[in-house]
Amino acid sequence: MAKEETPKDITPIKRKGIEMAVKGLNKTYPFVIGYMDDTTDQYVSTHYIDLIIDLNKLSEYTDVPVNPYWKQYVEENPKYEKIYTLFSYLKFDREYDYGDYNDHPGYKLQQDVVQLLGTVYEYLPEQYKLYYESESSFNNQVYVYPVQLKVNGYIMR
């Protein structure tokens, strides 16, 4: 994948498409309360966002308490950096090692959130989605492809 050299042309209607996808996600997962464009590398074919998560609502949704250490940390550091796992701050009864990570209920939830976001965005009307062009070196024809909307990180609030 080519690294993007200029920012995507996210017009107000394209921004509305991203907002609609996140709001659609919120209908199923009420702990998703917003998003921010990811500040790390973006690529032509993918637009990364960071989901803003209400930690208490996530705890209620999963019926798993927030780890007291992280609850205090989030409250004391409202502008801390994002994390890359949705369920890191929850205190599950059972410890999961790396071998059975795929069986971890938090991991499964994270996979479902990411998949639903991509699906909702994919089914939006064309005018709301981002696209990119790619020129074929074989026939010098320009092809237009939809940009994928993906989650890079999670910001707990």
C-alpha positions as CSV (number, residue, x, y, z in Angstrom):
1,M,0.0,0.0,0.0
2,A,1.2,3.4,-0.9
3,K,1.6,5.8,2.0
4,E,-0.7,8.8,1.5
5,E,1.2,12.0,0.8
6,T,-1.7,14.5,1.0
7,P,-4.7,14.4,3.3
8,K,-7.9,12.9,1.9
9,D,-10.4,15.3,0.5
10,I,-12.9,14.8,3.3
11,T,-15.7,17.1,2.2
12,P,-18.5,17.9,4.6
13,I,-20.7,15.2,2.9
14,K,-17.9,12.6,3.2
15,R,-17.4,13.6,6.9
16,K,-21.1,13.1,7.3
17,G,-20.7,9.5,6.0
18,I,-18.1,8.8,8.7
19,E,-20.3,10.3,11.3
20,M,-23.3,8.2,10.1
21,A,-21.2,5.0,10.3
22,V,-20.2,5.8,13.9
23,K,-23.7,6.7,14.9
24,G,-24.9,3.4,13.3
25,L,-22.3,1.6,15.4
26,N,-23.6,3.4,18.5
27,K,-27.1,1.9,17.9
28,T,-25.7,-1.6,18.6
29,Y,-22.8,-0.6,20.9
30,P,-24.0,2.4,23.1
31,F,-20.5,2.7,24.6
32,V,-19.2,4.1,21.3
33,I,-19.8,7.9,21.8
34,G,-17.8,9.4,19.0
35,Y,-14.6,9.3,16.9
36,M,-11.6,11.2,15.9
37,D,-9.5,10.9,12.8
38,D,-6.4,8.9,13.6
39,T,-3.3,11.0,13.7
40,T,-0.8,8.2,12.6
41,D,-0.1,7.2,9.1
42,Q,-3.1,7.2,6.8
43,Y,-3.2,5.2,3.5
44,V,-5.0,5.9,0.2
45,S,-7.1,2.8,0.5
46,T,-8.0,3.1,4.2
47,H,-9.1,5.9,6.5
48,Y,-8.3,5.1,10.1
49,I,-10.3,6.5,13.0
50,D,-10.1,6.2,16.8
51,L,-13.3,5.4,18.5
52,I,-14.2,7.4,21.7
53,I,-15.5,4.9,24.3
54,D,-17.5,5.6,27.4
55,L,-15.7,3.3,29.8
56,N,-18.6,3.1,32.3
57,K,-21.0,2.2,29.4
58,L,-18.6,-0.4,28.1
59,S,-18.5,-1.9,31.6
60,E,-22.3,-2.0,31.8
61,Y,-22.5,-3.5,28.3
62,T,-20.1,-6.3,29.0
63,D,-21.2,-6.7,32.6
64,V,-17.5,-6.6,33.6
65,P,-16.2,-4.1,36.1
66,V,-13.6,-1.4,35.2
67,N,-10.2,-2.1,36.7
68,P,-10.0,0.4,39.6
69,Y,-6.5,1.4,38.6
70,W,-7.6,2.4,35.1
71,K,-10.8,4.1,36.2
72,Q,-8.7,6.4,38.4
73,Y,-6.2,6.9,35.6
74,V,-8.8,7.9,33.0
75,E,-10.4,10.3,35.5
76,E,-7.0,11.9,36.4
77,N,-5.7,12.0,32.8
78,P,-8.5,13.1,30.5
79,K,-6.2,13.7,27.5
80,Y,-4.1,10.5,27.7
81,E,-3.1,8.6,24.6
82,K,-5.3,6.0,23.0
83,I,-5.1,2.3,23.5
84,Y,-5.3,-0.4,20.9
85,T,-7.6,-2.9,22.6
86,L,-11.1,-2.1,23.5
87,F,-11.3,-4.2,26.6
88,S,-7.9,-3.5,28.3
89,Y,-9.4,-1.5,31.1
90,L,-12.0,-4.1,32.2
91,K,-11.3,-6.5,35.0
92,F,-12.4,-9.9,33.7
93,D,-12.8,-12.7,36.3
94,R,-10.6,-15.1,34.4
95,E,-7.1,-14.3,33.3
96,Y,-6.5,-15.0,29.6
97,D,-3.1,-15.8,28.3
98,Y,-1.9,-15.1,24.7
99,G,-2.8,-18.6,23.6
100,D,-6.6,-18.3,24.0
101,Y,-6.9,-14.6,23.1
102,N,-9.4,-15.4,20.4
103,D,-11.7,-16.9,23.0
104,H,-11.5,-13.8,25.2
105,P,-15.0,-12.1,25.3
106,G,-13.5,-8.6,25.1
107,Y,-11.5,-9.6,22.0
108,K,-14.6,-11.0,20.3
109,L,-16.5,-7.8,21.1
110,Q,-13.7,-5.7,19.6
111,Q,-13.8,-7.8,16.4
112,D,-17.6,-7.4,16.2
113,V,-17.3,-3.6,16.7
114,V,-14.6,-3.3,14.0
115,Q,-16.6,-5.5,11.6
116,L,-19.9,-3.7,12.1
117,L,-18.3,-0.3,11.5
118,G,-16.8,-1.5,8.2
119,T,-20.2,-3.0,7.1
120,V,-22.2,0.0,8.0
121,Y,-19.8,2.3,6.1
122,E,-19.8,-0.1,3.1
123,Y,-23.6,0.1,2.8
124,L,-23.9,3.9,2.9
125,P,-25.0,5.7,-0.2
126,E,-22.1,6.4,-2.6
127,Q,-22.1,10.1,-2.1
128,Y,-21.2,9.7,1.6
129,K,-18.2,7.4,1.1
130,L,-14.5,8.2,0.4
131,Y,-12.9,6.9,-2.8
132,Y,-9.4,6.8,-4.3
133,E,-8.0,6.4,-7.8
134,S,-5.4,4.0,-8.9
135,E,-3.8,4.0,-12.4
136,S,-3.0,0.7,-13.9
137,S,0.5,0.4,-15.4
138,F,-0.8,-2.4,-17.6
139,N,-3.3,-0.4,-19.6
140,N,-2.9,3.2,-18.3
141,Q,-6.5,3.2,-17.2
142,V,-7.6,4.9,-14.0
143,Y,-9.8,2.8,-11.6
144,V,-11.8,4.2,-8.7
145,Y,-12.1,2.1,-5.5
146,P,-13.9,2.8,-2.2
147,V,-11.8,3.6,0.8
148,Q,-12.2,1.3,3.8
149,L,-13.1,2.8,7.2
150,K,-11.2,1.1,10.0
151,V,-10.5,1.5,13.7
152,N,-7.0,2.1,14.8
153,G,-7.4,2.8,18.5
154,Y,-9.7,3.6,21.3
155,I,-9.9,6.7,23.5
156,M,-11.5,6.1,26.8
157,R,-13.7,8.7,28.5
